[in-house]
Amino acid sequence: MAGRSRSGKGSLIWSVLRYLAPAIRAGLVKVTGIDPKGGMELSIGRPLFTRYEADRAEAMVALLEAEADHMDCVALELAGNVRKFTRR
């Protein structure tokens, strides 16, 4: 997401997180936060994130790569199967 300062980017992020909050609290949704601005954007909601990084560029990259790897594994698992929601 891109835009100039005060254009409402943060409002979009927080609107989605607010909507997901009950599912996060219930353990149905896990959210990862990566905040390259050193925590300026996401630190206030730190308890919402299962995984969070805001300080070190290497750690942010590693977290993003780990999440991409997980996404690839899930995609392979679901490929060719009927998509359905299963509560875990």
PDB file with SEQRES, HELIX, SHEET and CRYST1 records, atoms N, CA, C and O in Angstrom:
SEQRES   1 A   88  MET ALA GLY ARG SER ARG SER GLY LYS GLY SER LEU ILE          
SEQRES   2 A   88  TRP SER VAL LEU ARG TYR LEU ALA PRO ALA ILE ARG ALA          
SEQRES   3 A   88  GLY LEU VAL LYS VAL THR GLY ILE ASP PRO LYS GLY GLY          
SEQRES   4 A   88  MET GLU LEU SER ILE GLY ARG PRO LEU PHE THR ARG TYR          
SEQRES   5 A   88  GLU ALA ASP ARG ALA GLU ALA MET VAL ALA LEU LEU GLU          
SEQRES   6 A   88  ALA GLU ALA ASP HIS MET ASP CYS VAL ALA LEU GLU LEU          
SEQRES   7 A   88  ALA GLY ASN VAL ARG LYS PHE THR ARG ARG                      
HELIX    1 AA1 LYS A    9  ARG A   25  1                                  17    
HELIX    2 AA2 SER A   43  LEU A   48  5                                   6    
HELIX    3 AA3 ALA A   57  LEU A   78  1                                  22    
SHEET    1 AA1 2 VAL A  31  ILE A  34  0                                        
SHEET    2 AA1 2 PHE A  49  GLU A  53  1                                        
CRYST1    1.000    1.000    1.000  90.00  90.00  90.00 P 1           1          
ATOM      1  N   MET A   1       0.848  -1.150   0.000  1.00  0.00           N  
ATOM      2  CA  MET A   1       0.000   0.000   0.000  1.00  0.00           C  
ATOM      3  C   MET A   1       0.907   1.230   0.000  1.00  0.00           C  
ATOM      4  O   MET A   1       1.916   1.263   0.704  1.00  0.00           O  
ATOM      5  N   ALA A   2       0.552   2.209  -0.769  1.00  0.00           N  
ATOM      6  CA  ALA A   2       1.357   3.420  -0.854  1.00  0.00           C  
ATOM      7  C   ALA A   2       0.446   4.638  -0.871  1.00  0.00           C  
ATOM      8  O   ALA A   2      -0.713   4.572  -1.282  1.00  0.00           O  
ATOM      9  N   GLY A   3       0.998   5.735  -0.420  1.00  0.00           N  
ATOM     10  CA  GLY A   3       0.261   6.998  -0.421  1.00  0.00           C  
ATOM     11  C   GLY A   3       1.022   8.019   0.392  1.00  0.00           C  
ATOM     12  O   GLY A   3       1.905   7.671   1.175  1.00  0.00           O  
ATOM     13  N   ARG A   4       0.684   9.259   0.208  1.00  0.00           N  
ATOM     14  CA  ARG A   4       1.393  10.301   0.950  1.00  0.00           C  
ATOM     15  C   ARG A   4       0.940  10.310   2.407  1.00  0.00           C  
ATOM     16  O   ARG A   4      -0.078   9.710   2.754  1.00  0.00           O  
ATOM     17  N   SER A   5       1.690  10.982   3.238  1.00  0.00           N  
ATOM     18  CA  SER A   5       1.365  11.076   4.660  1.00  0.00           C  
ATOM     19  C   SER A   5      -0.031  11.632   4.845  1.00  0.00           C  
ATOM     20  O   SER A   5      -0.454  12.549   4.140  1.00  0.00           O  
ATOM     21  N   ARG A   6      -0.735  11.064   5.801  1.00  0.00           N  
ATOM     22  CA  ARG A   6      -2.080  11.477   6.195  1.00  0.00           C  
ATOM     23  C   ARG A   6      -3.132  11.219   5.109  1.00  0.00           C  
ATOM     24  O   ARG A   6      -4.176  11.870   5.074  1.00  0.00           O  
ATOM     25  N   SER A   7      -2.835  10.247   4.214  1.00  0.00           N  
ATOM     26  CA  SER A   7      -3.795   9.940   3.148  1.00  0.00           C  
ATOM     27  C   SER A   7      -4.777   8.839   3.543  1.00  0.00           C  
ATOM     28  O   SER A   7      -5.679   8.517   2.770  1.00  0.00           O  
ATOM     29  N   GLY A   8      -4.618   8.265   4.716  1.00  0.00           N  
ATOM     30  CA  GLY A   8      -5.573   7.278   5.196  1.00  0.00           C  
ATOM     31  C   GLY A   8      -5.137   5.834   5.104  1.00  0.00           C  
ATOM     32  O   GLY A   8      -5.948   4.932   5.311  1.00  0.00           O  
ATOM     33  N   LYS A   9      -3.863   5.591   4.796  1.00  0.00           N  
ATOM     34  CA  LYS A   9      -3.376   4.215   4.704  1.00  0.00           C  
ATOM     35  C   LYS A   9      -3.561   3.480   6.019  1.00  0.00           C  
ATOM     36  O   LYS A   9      -3.998   2.330   6.033  1.00  0.00           O  
ATOM     37  N   GLY A  10      -3.236   4.129   7.110  1.00  0.00           N  
ATOM     38  CA  GLY A  10      -3.372   3.507   8.424  1.00  0.00           C  
ATOM     39  C   GLY A  10      -4.807   3.162   8.754  1.00  0.00           C  
ATOM     40  O   GLY A  10      -5.071   2.135   9.379  1.00  0.00           O  
ATOM     41  N   SER A  11      -5.736   4.005   8.343  1.00  0.00           N  
ATOM     42  CA  SER A  11      -7.154   3.740   8.595  1.00  0.00           C  
ATOM     43  C   SER A  11      -7.596   2.450   7.938  1.00  0.00           C  
ATOM     44  O   SER A  11      -8.395   1.705   8.506  1.00  0.00           O  
ATOM     45  N   LEU A  12      -7.087   2.176   6.751  1.00  0.00           N  
ATOM     46  CA  LEU A  12      -7.442   0.945   6.058  1.00  0.00           C  
ATOM     47  C   LEU A  12      -6.925  -0.268   6.830  1.00  0.00           C  
ATOM     48  O   LEU A  12      -7.661  -1.232   7.040  1.00  0.00           O  
ATOM     49  N   ILE A  13      -5.679  -0.220   7.246  1.00  0.00           N  
ATOM     50  CA  ILE A  13      -5.084  -1.328   8.006  1.00  0.00           C  
ATOM     51  C   ILE A  13      -5.863  -1.562   9.293  1.00  0.00           C  
ATOM     52  O   ILE A  13      -6.232  -2.696   9.597  1.00  0.00           O  
ATOM     53  N   TRP A  14      -6.115  -0.499  10.049  1.00  0.00           N  
ATOM     54  CA  TRP A  14      -6.788  -0.641  11.337  1.00  0.00           C  
ATOM     55  C   TRP A  14      -8.247  -1.041  11.181  1.00  0.00           C  
ATOM     56  O   TRP A  14      -8.789  -1.709  12.061  1.00  0.00           O  
ATOM     57  N   SER A  15      -8.893  -0.660  10.102  1.00  0.00           N  
ATOM     58  CA  SER A  15     -10.268  -1.098   9.847  1.00  0.00           C  
ATOM     59  C   SER A  15     -10.319  -2.614   9.661  1.00  0.00           C  
ATOM     60  O   SER A  15     -11.199  -3.280  10.207  1.00  0.00           O  
ATOM     61  N   VAL A  16      -9.383  -3.150   8.897  1.00  0.00           N  
ATOM     62  CA  VAL A  16      -9.332  -4.599   8.685  1.00  0.00           C  
ATOM     63  C   VAL A  16      -9.040  -5.306  10.005  1.00  0.00           C  
ATOM     64  O   VAL A  16      -9.696  -6.294  10.335  1.00  0.00           O  
ATOM     65  N   LEU A  17      -8.070  -4.814  10.757  1.00  0.00           N  
ATOM     66  CA  LEU A  17      -7.730  -5.448  12.035  1.00  0.00           C  
ATOM     67  C   LEU A  17      -8.890  -5.373  13.023  1.00  0.00           C  
ATOM     68  O   LEU A  17      -9.134  -6.321  13.770  1.00  0.00           O  
ATOM     69  N   ARG A  18      -9.591  -4.274  13.028  1.00  0.00           N  
ATOM     70  CA  ARG A  18     -10.745  -4.140  13.937  1.00  0.00           C  
ATOM     71  C   ARG A  18     -11.818  -5.154  13.564  1.00  0.00           C  
ATOM     72  O   ARG A  18     -12.420  -5.777  14.439  1.00  0.00           O  
ATOM     73  N   TYR A  19     -12.054  -5.318  12.291  1.00  0.00           N  
ATOM     74  CA  TYR A  19     -13.034  -6.290  11.820  1.00  0.00           C  
ATOM     75  C   TYR A  19     -12.616  -7.711  12.211  1.00  0.00           C  
ATOM     76  O   TYR A  19     -13.464  -8.522  12.586  1.00  0.00           O  
ATOM     77  N   LEU A  20     -11.333  -8.016  12.129  1.00  0.00           N  
ATOM     78  CA  LEU A  20     -10.817  -9.350  12.440  1.00  0.00           C  
ATOM     79  C   LEU A  20     -10.618  -9.602  13.933  1.00  0.00           C  
ATOM     80  O   LEU A  20     -10.421 -10.749  14.335  1.00  0.00           O  
ATOM     81  N   ALA A  21     -10.665  -8.570  14.754  1.00  0.00           N  
ATOM     82  CA  ALA A  21     -10.338  -8.688  16.177  1.00  0.00           C  
ATOM     83  C   ALA A  21     -11.058  -9.837  16.886  1.00  0.00           C  
ATOM     84  O   ALA A  21     -10.402 -10.581  17.614  1.00  0.00           O  
ATOM     85  N   PRO A  22     -12.365 -10.022  16.714  1.00  0.00           N  
ATOM     86  CA  PRO A  22     -13.007 -11.148  17.404  1.00  0.00           C  
ATOM     87  C   PRO A  22     -12.441 -12.507  16.979  1.00  0.00           C  
ATOM     88  O   PRO A  22     -12.276 -13.399  17.811  1.00  0.00           O  
ATOM     89  N   ALA A  23     -12.146 -12.663  15.687  1.00  0.00           N  
ATOM     90  CA  ALA A  23     -11.574 -13.920  15.206  1.00  0.00           C  
ATOM     91  C   ALA A  23     -10.136 -14.087  15.692  1.00  0.00           C  
ATOM     92  O   ALA A  23      -9.699 -15.207  15.958  1.00  0.00           O  
ATOM     93  N   ILE A  24      -9.404 -12.991  15.808  1.00  0.00           N  
ATOM     94  CA  ILE A  24      -8.044 -13.044  16.356  1.00  0.00           C  
ATOM     95  C   ILE A  24      -8.119 -13.485  17.816  1.00  0.00           C  
ATOM     96  O   ILE A  24      -7.388 -14.380  18.240  1.00  0.00           O  
ATOM     97  N   ARG A  25      -9.001 -12.857  18.573  1.00  0.00           N  
ATOM     98  CA  ARG A  25      -9.169 -13.175  19.990  1.00  0.00           C  
ATOM     99  C   ARG A  25      -9.560 -14.633  20.187  1.00  0.00           C  
ATOM    100  O   ARG A  25      -9.107 -15.277  21.133  1.00  0.00           O  
ATOM    101  N   ALA A  26     -10.405 -15.157  19.291  1.00  0.00           N  
ATOM    102  CA  ALA A  26     -10.862 -16.544  19.384  1.00  0.00           C  
ATOM    103  C   ALA A  26      -9.821 -17.542  18.883  1.00  0.00           C  
ATOM    104  O   ALA A  26     -10.017 -18.751  19.008  1.00  0.00           O  
ATOM    105  N   GLY A  27      -8.726 -17.055  18.322  1.00  0.00           N  
ATOM    106  CA  GLY A  27      -7.684 -17.936  17.819  1.00  0.00           C  
ATOM    107  C   GLY A  27      -7.957 -18.499  16.439  1.00  0.00           C  
ATOM    108  O   GLY A  27      -7.283 -19.432  16.004  1.00  0.00           O  
ATOM    109  N   LEU A  28      -8.939 -17.941  15.747  1.00  0.00           N  
ATOM    110  CA  LEU A  28      -9.277 -18.410  14.409  1.00  0.00           C  
ATOM    111  C   LEU A  28      -8.424 -17.759  13.329  1.00  0.00           C  
ATOM    112  O   LEU A  28      -8.273 -18.310  12.239  1.00  0.00           O  
ATOM    113  N   VAL A  29      -7.867 -16.591  13.627  1.00  0.00           N  
ATOM    114  CA  VAL A  29      -7.058 -15.833  12.680  1.00  0.00           C  
ATOM    115  C   VAL A  29      -5.750 -15.467  13.358  1.00  0.00           C  
ATOM    116  O   VAL A  29      -5.731 -15.029  14.508  1.00  0.00           O  
ATOM    117  N   LYS A  30      -4.665 -15.652  12.635  1.00  0.00           N  
ATOM    118  CA  LYS A  30      -3.348 -15.233  13.115  1.00  0.00           C  
ATOM    119  C   LYS A  30      -2.840 -14.152  12.175  1.00  0.00           C  
ATOM    120  O   LYS A  30      -2.871 -14.313  10.955  1.00  0.00           O  
ATOM    121  N   VAL A  31      -2.372 -13.053  12.749  1.00  0.00           N  
ATOM    122  CA  VAL A  31      -1.932 -11.906  11.956  1.00  0.00           C  
ATOM    123  C   VAL A  31      -0.455 -11.645  12.242  1.00  0.00           C  
ATOM    124  O   VAL A  31      -0.016 -11.656  13.392  1.00  0.00           O  
ATOM    125  N   THR A  32       0.292 -11.413  11.177  1.00  0.00           N  
ATOM    126  CA  THR A  32       1.700 -11.064  11.286  1.00  0.00           C  
ATOM    127  C   THR A  32       1.847  -9.582  10.981  1.00  0.00           C  
ATOM    128  O   THR A  32       1.268  -9.078  10.019  1.00  0.00           O  
ATOM    129  N   GLY A  33       2.621  -8.888  11.802  1.00  0.00           N  
ATOM    130  CA  GLY A  33       2.864  -7.468  11.582  1.00  0.00           C  
ATOM    131  C   GLY A  33       4.320  -7.200  11.286  1.00  0.00           C  
ATOM    132  O   GLY A  33       5.204  -7.642  12.020  1.00  0.00           O  
ATOM    133  N   ILE A  34       4.566  -6.481  10.216  1.00  0.00           N  
ATOM    134  CA  ILE A  34       5.918  -6.043   9.864  1.00  0.00           C  
ATOM    135  C   ILE A  34       5.833  -4.542   9.678  1.00  0.00           C  
ATOM    136  O   ILE A  34       5.127  -4.050   8.798  1.00  0.00           O  
ATOM    137  N   ASP A  35       6.563  -3.817  10.517  1.00  0.00           N  
ATOM    138  CA  ASP A  35       6.471  -2.357  10.534  1.00  0.00           C  
ATOM    139  C   ASP A  35       7.851  -1.741  10.317  1.00  0.00           C  
ATOM    140  O   ASP A  35       8.583  -1.509  11.279  1.00  0.00           O  
ATOM    141  N   PRO A  36       8.213  -1.471   9.050  1.00  0.00           N  
ATOM    142  CA  PRO A  36       9.539  -0.934   8.765  1.00  0.00           C  
ATOM    143  C   PRO A  36       9.762   0.491   9.275  1.00  0.00           C  
ATOM    144  O   PRO A  36      10.865   1.024   9.149  1.00  0.00           O  
ATOM    145  N   LYS A  37       8.735   1.108   9.844  1.00  0.00           N  
ATOM    146  CA  LYS A  37       8.905   2.443  10.407  1.00  0.00           C  
ATOM    147  C   LYS A  37       9.235   2.366  11.899  1.00  0.00           C  
ATOM    148  O   LYS A  37       8.984   3.310  12.648  1.00  0.00           O  
ATOM    149  N   GLY A  38       9.799   1.235  12.322  1.00  0.00           N  
ATOM    150  CA  GLY A  38      10.262   1.091  13.693  1.00  0.00           C  
ATOM    151  C   GLY A  38       9.148   1.000  14.719  1.00  0.00           C  
ATOM    152  O   GLY A  38       9.373   1.283  15.896  1.00  0.00           O  
ATOM    153  N   GLY A  39       7.975   0.621  14.309  1.00  0.00           N  
ATOM    154  CA  GLY A  39       6.862   0.486  15.240  1.00  0.00           C  
ATOM    155  C   GLY A  39       5.906   1.662  15.243  1.00  0.00           C  
ATOM    156  O   GLY A  39       4.929   1.661  15.991  1.00  0.00           O  
ATOM    157  N   MET A  40       6.171   2.662  14.423  1.00  0.00           N  
ATOM    158  CA  MET A  40       5.317   3.854  14.398  1.00  0.00           C  
ATOM    159  C   MET A  40       3.890   3.536  13.977  1.00  0.00           C  
ATOM    160  O   MET A  40       2.950   4.184  14.437  1.00  0.00           O  
ATOM    161  N   GLU A  41       3.720   2.558  13.119  1.00  0.00           N  
ATOM    162  CA  GLU A  41       2.395   2.263  12.576  1.00  0.00           C  
ATOM    163  C   GLU A  41       1.649   1.193  13.356  1.00  0.00           C  
ATOM    164  O   GLU A  41       0.450   1.333  13.595  1.00  0.00           O  
ATOM    165  N   LEU A  42       2.333   0.127  13.755  1.00  0.00           N  
ATOM    166  CA  LEU A  42       1.642  -1.046  14.279  1.00  0.00           C  
ATOM    167  C   LEU A  42       1.853  -1.338  15.757  1.00  0.00           C  
ATOM    168  O   LEU A  42       1.141  -2.175  16.311  1.00  0.00           O  
ATOM    169  N   SER A  43       2.791  -0.691  16.409  1.00  0.00           N  
ATOM    170  CA  SER A  43       3.119  -1.075  17.787  1.00  0.00           C  
ATOM    171  C   SER A  43       1.945  -0.928  18.754  1.00  0.00           C  
ATOM    172  O   SER A  43       1.871  -1.664  19.738  1.00  0.00           O  
ATOM    173  N   ILE A  44       1.041  -0.008  18.501  1.00  0.00           N  
ATOM    174  CA  ILE A  44      -0.097   0.164  19.396  1.00  0.00           C  
ATOM    175  C   ILE A  44      -0.991  -1.085  19.419  1.00  0.00           C  
ATOM    176  O   ILE A  44      -1.690  -1.335  20.401  1.00  0.00           O  
ATOM    177  N   GLY A  45      -0.964  -1.856  18.343  1.00  0.00           N  
ATOM    178  CA  GLY A  45      -1.767  -3.073  18.275  1.00  0.00           C  
ATOM    179  C   GLY A  45      -0.951  -4.334  18.451  1.00  0.00           C  
ATOM    180  O   GLY A  45      -1.386  -5.414  18.051  1.00  0.00           O  
ATOM    181  N   ARG A  46       0.213  -4.216  19.038  1.00  0.00           N  
ATOM    182  CA  ARG A  46       1.141  -5.344  19.178  1.00  0.00           C  
ATOM    183  C   ARG A  46       0.483  -6.625  19.690  1.00  0.00           C  
ATOM    184  O   ARG A  46       0.810  -7.699  19.186  1.00  0.00           O  
ATOM    185  N   PRO A  47      -0.429  -6.568  20.665  1.00  0.00           N  
ATOM    186  CA  PRO A  47      -1.047  -7.806  21.155  1.00  0.00           C  
ATOM    187  C   PRO A  47      -1.880  -8.554  20.102  1.00  0.00           C  
ATOM    188  O   PRO A  47      -2.168  -9.738  20.271  1.00  0.00           O  
ATOM    189  N   LEU A  48      -2.262  -7.877  19.032  1.00  0.00           N  
ATOM    190  CA  LEU A  48      -3.049  -8.531  17.983  1.00  0.00           C  
ATOM    191  C   LEU A  48      -2.216  -9.468  17.115  1.00  0.00           C  
ATOM    192  O   LEU A  48      -2.756 -10.389  16.502  1.00  0.00           O  
ATOM    193  N   PHE A  49      -0.915  -9.241  17.060  1.00  0.00           N  
ATOM    194  CA  PHE A  49      -0.053  -9.950  16.124  1.00  0.00           C  
ATOM    195  C   PHE A  49       0.564 -11.196  16.746  1.00  0.00           C  
ATOM    196  O   PHE A  49       1.140 -11.153  17.833  1.00  0.00           O  
ATOM    197  N   THR A  50       0.428 -12.311  16.025  1.00  0.00           N  
ATOM    198  CA  THR A  50       1.066 -13.554  16.449  1.00  0.00           C  
ATOM    199  C   THR A  50       2.576 -13.423  16.288  1.00  0.00           C  
ATOM    200  O   THR A  50       3.350 -13.851  17.145  1.00  0.00           O  
ATOM    201  N   ARG A  51       2.973 -12.825  15.181  1.00  0.00           N  
ATOM    202  CA  ARG A  51       4.393 -12.575  14.908  1.00  0.00           C  
ATOM    203  C   ARG A  51       4.516 -11.113  14.519  1.00  0.00           C  
ATOM    204  O   ARG A  51       3.679 -10.578  13.792  1.00  0.00           O  
ATOM    205  N   TYR A  52       5.569 -10.472  15.011  1.00  0.00           N  
ATOM    206  CA  TYR A  52       5.718  -9.027  14.813  1.00  0.00           C  
ATOM    207  C   TYR A  52       7.191  -8.681  14.755  1.00  0.00           C  
ATOM    208  O   TYR A  52       7.988  -9.197  15.538  1.00  0.00           O  
ATOM    209  N   GLU A  53       7.551  -7.813  13.834  1.00  0.00           N  
ATOM    210  CA  GLU A  53       8.929  -7.324  13.749  1.00  0.00           C  
ATOM    211  C   GLU A  53       8.898  -5.880  13.278  1.00  0.00           C  
ATOM    212  O   GLU A  53       8.162  -5.523  12.357  1.00  0.00           O  
ATOM    213  N   ALA A  54       9.710  -5.059  13.926  1.00  0.00           N  
ATOM    214  CA  ALA A  54       9.737  -3.643  13.570  1.00  0.00           C  
ATOM    215  C   ALA A  54      11.119  -3.017  13.698  1.00  0.00           C  
ATOM    216  O   ALA A  54      11.307  -1.855  13.336  1.00  0.00           O  
ATOM    217  N   ASP A  55      12.078  -3.765  14.203  1.00  0.00           N  
ATOM    218  CA  ASP A  55      13.356  -3.141  14.534  1.00  0.00           C  
ATOM    219  C   ASP A  55      14.489  -3.421  13.551  1.00  0.00           C  
ATOM    220  O   ASP A  55      15.202  -2.501  13.148  1.00  0.00           O  
ATOM    221  N   ARG A  56      14.657  -4.655  13.172  1.00  0.00           N  
ATOM    222  CA  ARG A  56      15.811  -5.016  12.353  1.00  0.00           C  
ATOM    223  C   ARG A  56      15.379  -5.431  10.956  1.00  0.00           C  
ATOM    224  O   ARG A  56      14.500  -6.278  10.800  1.00  0.00           O  
ATOM    225  N   ALA A  57      15.991  -4.840   9.946  1.00  0.00           N  
ATOM    226  CA  ALA A  57      15.638  -5.134   8.554  1.00  0.00           C  
ATOM    227  C   ALA A  57      15.793  -6.627   8.250  1.00  0.00           C  
ATOM    228  O   ALA A  57      14.941  -7.209   7.579  1.00  0.00           O  
ATOM    229  N   GLU A  58      16.869  -7.250   8.736  1.00  0.00           N  
ATOM    230  CA  GLU A  58      17.100  -8.672   8.474  1.00  0.00           C  
ATOM    231  C   GLU A  58      15.983  -9.519   9.056  1.00  0.00           C  
ATOM    232  O   GLU A  58      15.541 -10.483   8.430  1.00  0.00           O  
ATOM    233  N   ALA A  59      15.523  -9.166  10.253  1.00  0.00           N  
ATOM    234  CA  ALA A  59      14.451  -9.916  10.897  1.00  0.00           C  
ATOM    235  C   ALA A  59      13.127  -9.718  10.159  1.00  0.00           C  
ATOM    236  O   ALA A  59      12.335 -10.653  10.045  1.00  0.00           O  
ATOM    237  N   MET A  60      12.887  -8.511   9.660  1.00  0.00           N  
ATOM    238  CA  MET A  60      11.668  -8.264   8.892  1.00  0.00           C  
ATOM    239  C   MET A  60      11.663  -9.086   7.608  1.00  0.00           C  
ATOM    240  O   MET A  60      10.643  -9.671   7.245  1.00  0.00           O  
ATOM    241  N   VAL A  61      12.801  -9.129   6.924  1.00  0.00           N  
ATOM    242  CA  VAL A  61      12.912  -9.910   5.694  1.00  0.00           C  
ATOM    243  C   VAL A  61      12.716 -11.393   5.996  1.00  0.00           C  
ATOM    244  O   VAL A  61      12.006 -12.086   5.267  1.00  0.00           O  
ATOM    245  N   ALA A  62      13.339 -11.880   7.065  1.00  0.00           N  
ATOM    246  CA  ALA A  62      13.206 -13.286   7.441  1.00  0.00           C  
ATOM    247  C   ALA A  62      11.753 -13.639   7.759  1.00  0.00           C  
ATOM    248  O   ALA A  62      11.269 -14.703   7.371  1.00  0.00           O  
ATOM    249  N   LEU A  63      11.066 -12.752   8.459  1.00  0.00           N  
ATOM    250  CA  LEU A  63       9.662 -12.988   8.790  1.00  0.00           C  
ATOM    251  C   LEU A  63       8.806 -13.000   7.534  1.00  0.00           C  
ATOM    252  O   LEU A  63       7.943 -13.865   7.381  1.00  0.00           O  
ATOM    253  N   LEU A  64       9.031 -12.062   6.644  1.00  0.00           N  
ATOM    254  CA  LEU A  64       8.283 -12.015   5.390  1.00  0.00           C  
ATOM    255  C   LEU A  64       8.540 -13.279   4.561  1.00  0.00           C  
ATOM    256  O   LEU A  64       7.611 -13.835   3.976  1.00  0.00           O  
ATOM    257  N   GLU A  65       9.792 -13.731   4.510  1.00  0.00           N  
ATOM    258  CA  GLU A  65      10.118 -14.949   3.766  1.00  0.00           C  
ATOM    259  C   GLU A  65       9.467 -16.172   4.400  1.00  0.00           C  
ATOM    260  O   GLU A  65       8.987 -17.055   3.690  1.00  0.00           O  
ATOM    261  N   ALA A  66       9.446 -16.232   5.732  1.00  0.00           N  
ATOM    262  CA  ALA A  66       8.804 -17.354   6.417  1.00  0.00           C  
ATOM    263  C   ALA A  66       7.309 -17.389   6.118  1.00  0.00           C  
ATOM    264  O   ALA A  66       6.744 -18.457   5.884  1.00  0.00           O  
ATOM    265  N   GLU A  67       6.674 -16.230   6.126  1.00  0.00           N  
ATOM    266  CA  GLU A  67       5.242 -16.167   5.817  1.00  0.00           C  
ATOM    267  C   GLU A  67       4.984 -16.543   4.355  1.00  0.00           C  
ATOM    268  O   GLU A  67       3.994 -17.214   4.063  1.00  0.00           O  
ATOM    269  N   ALA A  68       5.845 -16.128   3.443  1.00  0.00           N  
ATOM    270  CA  ALA A  68       5.695 -16.496   2.029  1.00  0.00           C  
ATOM    271  C   ALA A  68       5.864 -18.001   1.851  1.00  0.00           C  
ATOM    272  O   ALA A  68       5.127 -18.617   1.082  1.00  0.00           O  
ATOM    273  N   ASP A  69       6.830 -18.603   2.556  1.00  0.00           N  
ATOM    274  CA  ASP A  69       7.014 -20.052   2.496  1.00  0.00           C  
ATOM    275  C   ASP A  69       5.773 -20.775   3.004  1.00  0.00           C  
ATOM    276  O   ASP A  69       5.337 -21.757   2.405  1.00  0.00           O  
ATOM    277  N   HIS A  70       5.204 -20.292   4.107  1.00  0.00           N  
ATOM    278  CA  HIS A  70       3.986 -20.886   4.662  1.00  0.00           C  
ATOM    279  C   HIS A  70       2.839 -20.782   3.652  1.00  0.00           C  
ATOM    280  O   HIS A  70       2.091 -21.738   3.449  1.00  0.00           O  
ATOM    281  N   MET A  71       2.713 -19.628   3.032  1.00  0.00           N  
ATOM    282  CA  MET A  71       1.666 -19.417   2.031  1.00  0.00           C  
ATOM    283  C   MET A  71       1.832 -20.408   0.870  1.00  0.00           C  
ATOM    284  O   MET A  71       0.850 -20.965   0.380  1.00  0.00           O  
ATOM    285  N   ASP A  72       3.066 -20.621   0.440  1.00  0.00           N  
ATOM    286  CA  ASP A  72       3.323 -21.575  -0.640  1.00  0.00           C  
ATOM    287  C   ASP A  72       2.927 -22.995  -0.236  1.00  0.00           C  
ATOM    288  O   ASP A  72       2.355 -23.730  -1.040  1.00  0.00           O  
ATOM    289  N   CYS A  73       3.224 -23.383   1.000  1.00  0.00           N  
ATOM    290  CA  CYS A  73       2.859 -24.721   1.486  1.00  0.00           C  
ATOM    291  C   CYS A  73       1.349 -24.899   1.520  1.00  0.00           C  
ATOM    292  O   CYS A  73       0.833 -25.940   1.113  1.00  0.00           O  
ATOM    293  N   VAL A  74       0.644 -23.888   2.002  1.00  0.00           N  
ATOM    294  CA  VAL A  74      -0.821 -23.958   2.049  1.00  0.00           C  
ATOM    295  C   VAL A  74      -1.389 -24.028   0.635  1.00  0.00           C  
ATOM    296  O   VAL A  74      -2.330 -24.780   0.382  1.00  0.00           O  
ATOM    297  N   ALA A  75      -0.823 -23.249  -0.286  1.00  0.00           N  
ATOM    298  CA  ALA A  75      -1.297 -23.270  -1.671  1.00  0.00           C  
ATOM    299  C   ALA A  75      -1.122 -24.657  -2.282  1.00  0.00           C  
ATOM    300  O   ALA A  75      -2.011 -25.139  -2.983  1.00  0.00           O  
ATOM    301  N   LEU A  76       0.013 -25.299  -2.025  1.00  0.00           N  
ATOM    302  CA  LEU A  76       0.235 -26.653  -2.539  1.00  0.00           C  
ATOM    303  C   LEU A  76      -0.755 -27.644  -1.937  1.00  0.00           C  
ATOM    304  O   LEU A  76      -1.246 -28.538  -2.626  1.00  0.00           O  
ATOM    305  N   GLU A  77      -1.040 -27.481  -0.661  1.00  0.00           N  
ATOM    306  CA  GLU A  77      -1.978 -28.362   0.030  1.00  0.00           C  
ATOM    307  C   GLU A  77      -3.396 -28.217  -0.539  1.00  0.00           C  
ATOM    308  O   GLU A  77      -4.127 -29.200  -0.656  1.00  0.00           O  
ATOM    309  N   LEU A  78      -3.769 -26.998  -0.887  1.00  0.00           N  
ATOM    310  CA  LEU A  78      -5.125 -26.741  -1.368  1.00  0.00           C  
ATOM    311  C   LEU A  78      -5.293 -26.941  -2.864  1.00  0.00           C  
ATOM    312  O   LEU A  78      -6.416 -27.092  -3.343  1.00  0.00           O  
ATOM    313  N   ALA A  79      -4.201 -26.946  -3.605  1.00  0.00           N  
ATOM    314  CA  ALA A  79      -4.280 -27.041  -5.065  1.00  0.00           C  
ATOM    315  C   ALA A  79      -5.041 -28.290  -5.491  1.00  0.00           C  
ATOM    316  O   ALA A  79      -4.704 -29.407  -5.098  1.00  0.00           O  
ATOM    317  N   GLY A  80      -6.070 -28.077  -6.301  1.00  0.00           N  
ATOM    318  CA  GLY A  80      -6.841 -29.192  -6.826  1.00  0.00           C  
ATOM    319  C   GLY A  80      -7.898 -29.728  -5.885  1.00  0.00           C  
ATOM    320  O   GLY A  80      -8.630 -30.647  -6.253  1.00  0.00           O  
ATOM    321  N   ASN A  81      -8.004 -29.192  -4.690  1.00  0.00           N  
ATOM    322  CA  ASN A  81      -9.001 -29.625  -3.721  1.00  0.00           C  
ATOM    323  C   ASN A  81     -10.117 -28.600  -3.634  1.00  0.00           C  
ATOM    324  O   ASN A  81      -9.930 -27.427  -3.958  1.00  0.00           O  
ATOM    325  N   VAL A  82     -11.262 -29.051  -3.201  1.00  0.00           N  
ATOM    326  CA  VAL A  82     -12.358 -28.118  -2.966  1.00  0.00           C  
ATOM    327  C   VAL A  82     -11.977 -27.253  -1.785  1.00  0.00           C  
ATOM    328  O   VAL A  82     -11.538 -27.757  -0.751  1.00  0.00           O  
ATOM    329  N   ARG A  83     -12.143 -25.972  -1.934  1.00  0.00           N  
ATOM    330  CA  ARG A  83     -11.810 -25.060  -0.833  1.00  0.00           C  
ATOM    331  C   ARG A  83     -12.961 -25.037   0.146  1.00  0.00           C  
ATOM    332  O   ARG A  83     -14.112 -24.811  -0.226  1.00  0.00           O  
ATOM    333  N   LYS A  84     -12.640 -25.269   1.378  1.00  0.00           N  
ATOM    334  CA  LYS A  84     -13.644 -25.172   2.433  1.00  0.00           C  
ATOM    335  C   LYS A  84     -12.961 -24.753   3.720  1.00  0.00           C  
ATOM    336  O   LYS A  84     -11.786 -25.047   3.941  1.00  0.00           O  
ATOM    337  N   PHE A  85     -13.691 -24.082   4.541  1.00  0.00           N  
ATOM    338  CA  PHE A  85     -13.168 -23.590   5.806  1.00  0.00           C  
ATOM    339  C   PHE A  85     -13.295 -24.682   6.846  1.00  0.00           C  
ATOM    340  O   PHE A  85     -14.378 -25.230   7.051  1.00  0.00           O  
ATOM    341  N   THR A  86     -12.190 -25.000   7.503  1.00  0.00           N  
ATOM    342  CA  THR A  86     -12.198 -25.941   8.600  1.00  0.00           C  
ATOM    343  C   THR A  86     -11.646 -25.261   9.831  1.00  0.00           C  
ATOM    344  O   THR A  86     -10.494 -24.827   9.850  1.00  0.00           O  
ATOM    345  N   ARG A  87     -12.461 -25.170  10.850  1.00  0.00           N  
ATOM    346  CA  ARG A  87     -12.004 -24.566  12.103  1.00  0.00           C  
ATOM    347  C   ARG A  87     -10.989 -25.479  12.755  1.00  0.00           C  
ATOM    348  O   ARG A  87     -11.236 -26.672  12.935  1.00  0.00           O  
ATOM    349  N   ARG A  88      -9.838 -24.912  13.110  1.00  0.00           N  
ATOM    350  CA  ARG A  88      -8.768 -25.709  13.737  1.00  0.00           C  
ATOM    351  C   ARG A  88      -8.639 -25.377  15.189  1.00  0.00           C  
ATOM    352  O   ARG A  88      -7.793 -25.946  15.880  1.00  0.00           O  
TER     353      ARG A  88                                                      
END                                                                             
